[in-house]
């Protein structure tokens, strides 16, 4: 898994690629959560995410909870198989997906 962060003022654009699973989710959390300080607009591009497990979803949920207090979260470019995980778990109902 690779994570790239690009900050522009109060906006943070995150690009994730590879597999987000039990082995890689802690790295994602350790990179993402501290970067959210002062962010009001978080966009996560997941076009290159091949797989996401419940551990990865937990990191997205953590980001959603933080952003619900300080701004907005948008997840973009989900592959069909990754969108299916968001849909089956109910995440698609409360996460803004483009």
N, C-alpha and C positions, 0 to 999 in steps of 0.2 A: 504494500500500500504506500502511496505517496500523497502528501498533503502540501498544498501551496496556499499561503496566505498573502493577500494583497489588500492593504489598508489605504483608504482614501478619505481622510477626515474621520467622520463618524460612521463610515461605511466599511464593511469588511467583506471581501469576496474570497471564498474558500473553494479550492478545486481539490477534489479527492479522486484518486484513481486506484484501481486494483480491487482487492478483496477486503471488506471490513468485517472482521470476525473476532472471535475470542482472543486470538493472538495479536491482532492489530488495533482493536478498539481502544485499549489503554493508551497507545501512542496518539491516536486521534484525539482522545479526551485531553491528554496532557498538552497537546499543541493548541487545540481549539479553545477550551474553557478560559485559560488565562488571557487569551487574545480578545475576549469579549468585553473587557473593561472599557467603558465609554462608547461602545458600539450601539448605534440605534438602527442600523440597517444591515442585517446579515444575510448574505446570499451564499448558498452552498451549491456548487455545480457538481453533479454526480454522473455526468455523461460517461465517464470512464470507470465507474464502479461496476464491477462484474457480479458482485455478490455482497449481500449484507445480512448479518445474523442478528439475533436478538441483542447481542452485546453492542453491535453497531447502532441498532435502533435506540438503545439506552443512551448512547452519547448524543444522538439527535434529540432525544427527549430532554436531556439535560440542557442542551442549547436552547430548545424551545422554551423551557421554564425560565431560563435567564432572560431570554429575549422578550418574553411576555411581560416582564417587569420594566424593560428599558427600551423596547423598540419592536422591530418586526424580523421575522425569519422567513426566507423563501428558499425552497429546494427546487433546483432546476434540472432538466434533462435526464430524468430517470429512464433507464432502459426498461423495457416491458417486464422483464423478470424481477427487477428491483422494485418497480412500481407495484407489482403483484404482492410483494412482501408488505409494502406500506399499506396497500388496500386490505389485505387479509388480516392485518393486525389492528386495523382501525386508525392507523396514523394518517391516512389520506383524508380523514374527516376533520382533523384539527391542525394539520401542517399545510401551509400554503405551498402548493406544488404547481410549478409552471412547466 
